[in-house]
Amino acid sequence: MSGFDDMGLFFVDTFSTDEINGANDSNKINFMNIKKKLKDFLRVFHTGNFNYIYRDSLRNNYNSGRYWLEVDLKDLNSYDEELGELLKKQPTEVLPLFEDAAKEIVDEITRPRPDGEEQVKNVQVMLRSEANPIYIRQLTADQVAKLFKVSGIVVAASNIRAKATNLTIQCRSCRSTVPNIPVKPGLEGYALPRKCNADQSGRLKCPLDPFFVLPDSCKCVDSQVLKLQETPENVPNGEMPRHMQLYVDRYLCDKIVPGNRVTVTGIYSIKKASASKTGLKEKLNIGIRQPYLRVVGIQIDSDGSSTTNATQAQIGSSSFLTTRLEEEEEFRRLAKQSDIYETVCKSVAPSIYGFHDIKKAIACLLFGGSRKRLPDGLTRRGDINVLLLGDPGTAKSQLLKFVERVAPIGVYTSGKGSSAAGLTASVIRDPSSRNFMIEGGAMVLADGGVVCIDEFDKMREEDRVAIHEAMEQQTISIAKAGITTTLNSRCSVLAAANSIFGRWDDLKGDENIDFMPTILSRFDMIFIVRDEHNEARDSTLARHVMNVHMNATHNAGSNQNQTNGEISLEFLRKYIQFCRAKCGPRLSEQAAEKLKSQYVLMRSGTLAHERDTGKRVSIPITVRQLEAVIRVSESLAKMRLAPFANDQDVNEALRLFNVSTMSAAMSGNLNGVEGFTSQEDQEQLQRIEKQIRRRFVVGSQVSEHAIVQDMVKQRYSEKAVYKVIQTMIRRGEVQHRAQRKLLFRIK
């Protein structure tokens, strides 16, 4: 009967984090063997001329205080294909071994170290892959815990937080501590043990949940949470863009700002769903987990983040323009053609008939000028802004849709459906931490590309004012909810608007336009698009439309229409990317001298216009318009990959400016807008306003018809009188009454 009261000894290893248990487990990895292979790879892998790239890079980075190493998966596959495949399939087990191997290699190659630095720092291993990225909606539950490459746009970024890698916990009752508990990387966290297993001889048993964390004894690293959104071109029609949470840590933190297009390499992971208030939902959803991506490598696809300095540029090195050599040769052959300007213009919306000057302006907008950074730190924008004003049914929206497709980065939005926060940036509350965070709008997401705004006239005035800074300074300043920051919006703006009266009315001049002078002066070129009645043109246009509809299926199958000398859409997009990345032309001395003389001539007004009108009408152009001509000249040189803009570029830029903004101003369509009103007309408007103020005092009301007739008898034009009345109504000095028949003066 001995031993009948022996209940046996049972224990639970509460602090174990090893998930690979059992010797017979099929997924068990020979850790020591893999670690030895990884050390050999870092030690002996070399390219031609025995250039040991990883060993040298590890030594240089460590000695410079940058404790990270970027590894190309292509090199690992070429060294040991089985090892590279194992890293892709089981990255959570292999990556910590890789970092331990890098730390041991550093210990070998940096001896002897200075006094006080005998302890080797941990090294972060980042991965870079040249594989094709997949889309967010292609990630499924079967791919959890595997390595993937995903592309998208970062729309939000949290603050930098501390993430514990080793915890030290203490019992409240017996004061016993448990040091160096390893915590898994990622968003999963660590669950504290429910019971204290310390030796409690002669003492009361510790209560349930006795442990608390000792913050001063924990080891932490920086971490950040990003929000990745699908790129607009990858979202199927009629669906909302999907989002994915990104977790970055250590040296990958603070390398990306909202608006950057990125390609991230990471481990597809899962975390527990956020706890609800009632707790009932948590009990029901025990087996449901939320996915996120633990990032181990980042490549920035646009111009790059402003926070990434030169020494750390290779962490976010741009891989957006990894053009092959034969493509580059083809681009340079195309740039050397004498008619490259005409070829590009023919390729801009070839299905739309006519509008040659507008297409040339859009071609200049797509290539853009050169952005300049001055010695005092200020910048001058190189992007070109174009406004199309005119009749409905003149294919303005089709031009905008084409530009959105052909631009390297294009965002299309409508004026009525856009708010100030949606165009610039909004401050939202993070649901997990309850802190405020910034989410970029359309102009931030289009950084380095083009924003197409349709129905520009339908926007609310306060929303339109919000993009003033983004159009000229190319930044968006935020001062909301305790967040003060500046975001980049280095993008061109292509806007389309209709007249107030629906169709353009030549007799009413500037009354067609409902824009403030401040927004008009920020557009480099303003085109008035009219639907003119011309029998020959109508016949040609009808024939062109019929051909487009009849041959739509046939033309869709061919990428390149060689008969008209057009470039295919895909090739044109690549050529625009190449030119924008490789070329930043400047004005030559002869071109600058010519432009200076033309600027003076345009400021004083042309003699031909004076002879035609019989009076001196000075239509001044401001410095903004002069810079617009410079930008257009540089974009024409960029099409040819030329380092300098010559006289022909300046002549063409001046011609485009004359047929757009200056032509609209000369014909009176912009009359009354600031910068486009003559001195005599301005004085006449002031005289009419004085007469109206004398005509009736504050608090009285007069018939509008009587006032207009009195002014006409005094030899003032009826159009000018109505203009002054509308101006006074807009300023709140006069109100309409009695079905708009009477005018009541308020102040």
Secondary structure, DSSP 4 states (H G I P E B T S, - for coil): -TTTT--------TT-------TT-TT---HHHHHHHHHHHHHH--BGGGB-HHHHHHHHHHHTT--EEEEEHHHHHHH-HHHHHHHHH-HHHHHHHHHHHHHHHHHHHTPSPPTT--SPPP-EEEEE--SPPB-GGG--GGGTTSEEEEEEEEEEE---EEEEEEEEEEETTT--EEEEEE--SSS---PPPSS--S--TTSPPP-SS-EEE-GGG-EEEEEEEEEEE--GGGSPTT-PPPEEEEEEEGGGTT---TT-EEEEEEEEEEEEPPPPSSSHHHHHTTT-EEEEEEEEEEEE-SS--TT--GGGTTTT---TT---HHHHHHHHHHHTSTTHHHHHHHHSSTTS---HHHHHHHHHHHH----EE-TTS-EE-----EEEEE-TTSSHHHHHHHHHHHSSSEEEEESTT--HHHHSEEEEE-TTT--EEEEE-HHHHTTTSEEEEESGGGS-HHHHHTTHHHHHT-EEEEEETTEEEEEE---EEEEEEEBTTBS--GGGGGGG----HHHHTT-SEEEEE-----HHHHHHHHHHHHHHHHTHHHHHH-S--TTTTPPPHHHHHHHHHHHHHH---EE-HHHHHHHHHHHHHHHH--HHHHHHHSS-------HHHHHHHHHHHHHHHHHTT-SEE-HHHHHHHHHHHIIIIIHHHHTTTTTTSTTSS-HHHHHHHHHHHHHHHHHS-TT-EEEHHHHHHHHHHTT--HHHHHHHHHHHHHTTSEEEETTTTEEEE--
